[in-house]
Amino acid sequence: MLYLKSFPIKRLAYEAIQAATPRSIWIPIGELANGFEPLYEKMSTFNDQPVLVKDYVKSRKHESEEACYIPDASDKERV
C-alpha cells in the first residue's frame, strides 16, 4: 500500500499491526516537489508486485482500477 500523505498517527498504528497487514510506505507530498525519483525509489520495495494507492480521499472504490490500482510497481509509466 502506498500513502501519498504523511500521517504520523497512522504510521504508529501501522507499526503496531505491521505483521498482520500489507506492507506500506508513506511519501509526504513535499518530497515530490522536484520530480518523481523519490517515489520510484520507495516503490522499488514492491518490485513488480501490484499496489494500491491511498491518500486523504475516503473512497474511490467505484474507480479503483483507474484511481487506486497499479498492477506493476516497477512500471514507472503507470506509477
C-alpha positions as CSV (number, residue, x, y, z in Angstrom):
1,M,0.0,0.0,0.0
2,L,1.3,3.4,-0.9
3,Y,0.2,6.5,1.0
4,L,0.8,10.0,-0.5
5,K,0.3,12.0,2.6
6,S,2.1,11.6,5.9
7,F,0.0,10.9,9.0
8,P,2.3,10.2,12.0
9,I,-0.5,8.6,14.0
10,K,-1.3,6.2,11.2
11,R,2.4,5.3,10.9
12,L,2.5,4.5,14.6
13,A,-0.6,2.3,14.2
14,Y,0.9,0.6,11.2
15,E,4.0,-0.3,13.3
16,A,1.7,-1.9,15.9
17,I,0.0,-4.1,13.3
18,Q,2.7,-4.4,10.7
19,A,3.0,-8.2,10.9
20,A,-0.7,-8.6,10.1
21,T,-1.3,-6.0,7.4
22,P,0.1,-5.4,3.8
23,R,3.5,-3.7,3.5
24,S,3.0,0.0,3.3
25,I,5.1,3.1,2.6
26,W,4.4,6.8,3.1
27,I,5.5,9.6,0.9
28,P,5.0,13.2,2.0
29,I,3.7,15.2,-1.0
30,G,6.6,17.7,-0.5
31,E,9.1,15.0,-1.4
32,L,7.7,15.1,-4.9
33,A,8.2,18.8,-5.5
34,N,11.3,18.2,-7.6
35,G,10.2,15.1,-9.5
36,F,9.1,11.6,-9.0
37,E,12.5,9.9,-8.3
38,P,11.8,9.7,-4.5
39,L,8.5,7.9,-5.4
40,Y,10.2,5.5,-7.7
41,E,12.9,4.7,-5.1
42,K,10.4,4.0,-2.4
43,M,8.2,2.0,-4.8
44,S,11.1,-0.3,-5.6
45,T,10.4,-2.1,-2.3
46,F,7.4,-3.7,-4.1
47,N,9.4,-4.9,-7.1
48,D,6.9,-5.8,-9.8
49,Q,4.0,-6.6,-7.4
50,P,0.7,-4.8,-7.7
51,V,0.0,-2.0,-5.3
52,L,-2.9,0.1,-4.0
53,V,-2.6,3.9,-3.7
54,K,-4.3,5.7,-0.8
55,D,-4.3,9.3,0.1
56,Y,-6.6,11.5,2.2
57,V,-9.6,10.7,0.0
58,K,-12.0,8.5,1.8
59,S,-13.0,6.1,-1.0
60,R,-12.8,5.7,-4.8
61,K,-13.8,2.1,-4.9
62,H,-16.0,2.8,-7.9
63,E,-12.9,3.9,-9.8
64,S,-10.4,1.6,-8.2
65,E,-8.9,0.2,-11.5
66,E,-8.1,3.8,-12.7
67,A,-7.6,5.7,-9.5
68,C,-6.1,3.3,-6.9
69,Y,-4.5,0.2,-8.5
70,I,-1.1,-0.1,-10.1
71,P,-0.6,-3.7,-11.5
72,D,3.2,-3.5,-11.6
73,A,5.0,-1.2,-9.1
74,S,8.2,-1.3,-11.3
75,D,6.3,0.3,-14.3
76,K,7.3,4.0,-13.9
77,E,4.8,5.0,-16.6
78,R,1.8,3.5,-14.7
79,V,3.2,4.8,-11.3
